Amino acid sequence: MEKIKLGLVVSEYNFDITMMMLERAKVEAEFLGAEVSQILLVPGTFEIPLGVKKLLEMPKIDAVVTLGAVIEGETEHDEIIMQNAARKIEDLQVEYGKPVALGITGHGETRLQAQERIEKAREAVHSAIKMVKRLKELGNI
């Protein structure tokens, strides 16, 4: 069976956390026999949906994994960013018919909680690969 090819869209905001998430995602992909074909760093979670769209347009990409950490601030900004990003990411998944895993932690989390959730990146990779396999079984990908 041909290797599953993943694209990763990673927020640079909260860089110390998201770069550790990126490393976990790459290790998990390799462990599961998938290939990370493209990594796209974007300024923040707000920009992730555009990155997802561009990777989904690439024929060589089977699925996309999003990685970010939306940490609570003094306003509701984190909630607005997370809700809108998640909704658009879901819409793109359906539009393109390719899996997109939500590996963005938050909203409402503290920096400590975000650090404790770095391993969620591995779960997102696992989810994307599982969906590709299931869609291939259906003959839909």
C-alpha positions, 0 to 999 in steps of 0.5 A, a space after each residue: 500500500 502506498 504511503 499516506 501523504 500528510 500536510 501539516 498546517 502549524 500556527 507560529 503563535 505560541 511558538 514554544 508550544 506549537 513547534 513541540 506539537 509539530 515534532 510530535 506530529 512528525 514522529 507519530 506520522 513516521 511511526 504510523 507509516 505515513 509521510 509528511 509531504 508538506 509543512 506550512 507555517 502560518 502566523 496564527 490560528 486565524 490563518 490556518 484555514 487558508 493554509 488548509 485550503 492550499 494544501 487540500 488543493 494539492 493532489 499529492 496530499 491525502 489529508 491535512 493536520 492542523 496544529 495550534 494552541 489558542 490560549 485564553 486572554 483577557 477578552 473573548 478573542 480566543 473563543 472567536 478565533 477558535 470557533 471560526 477557525 474550527 468551523 472553516 476547517 470543517 467546511 473545507 474538509 467537507 468541500 474537498 472530500 479529504 480528511 482534516 484533523 483538528 489538532 488545535 488546542 483551546 480555547 480557554 486554556 492556560 499556557 500550562 494546559 496548552 503545554 500539557 496538551 502537546 501530545 494532542 498533535 499525535 492524536 490528530 495525526 492518528 485521526 487523519 490517517 485513520 480517516 484516509 484508510 477508512 475512506 480508501 476502504 469505501 473507494 472514496 479517496 
